């Protein structure tokens, strides 16, 4: 795994913090990895349909 620093807008940060507190995600890293994986799958699916 690679380590990096990111910047989130206030709205996304607040939402993400709430989701972590509600135990949907274990950490910020978990949530961001999950979201990017879903985006990757969606983009690859769109490319396959072309």
Buried (B, 14 or more C-beta within 10 A) or exposed (E): EEEEEEEEEEEEEEEBEEEBEEEEBEEBEEBBEEEEEEEEEEEEEEEEEE
